[in-house]
């Protein structure tokens, strides 16, 4: 089952964020305070972000964090899969594929592009994304942190 994150999911969401940010799927951990702030923003029901809890057989198997943006190059809305985390004991059960099928089923035509980032060492994740039709970008990205 895939369902929107709810207020009652706060601790479970934060626990999974910690697990994700201490896995080989990311470059470095981030502050737990960031998880708290992200959850609070999600509970304000911003139109720019959403999160889902992924369950299997009544157990919490993972989560996904999404963000929307507008892209001239895409001709509309881009849905960025910011984070997709499937707990190790649930990996290989088709939950990642199921989540992407869920996203496609939710698209009313508004989303023109799906986008995600992945760690180069995340071989299994990269294989899944390629199998689902994602292609690597050939350009770099830059960021500037705002404190």
Buried (B, 14 or more C-beta within 10 A) or exposed (E): EBEEBEEEBBEEBBEBBBBBBEBEBBEEEEEEEEBBEBBEEBBEEEEEBBBBBBBBEEEBBBBBBBBBEEEEEBEEBBBBBBBBBBBEEBBEEEBBEBBBEBBEEEEEEEBBBBBBEBEEEBEEBBEBBEEEEBEEEEEEEEEEEEE
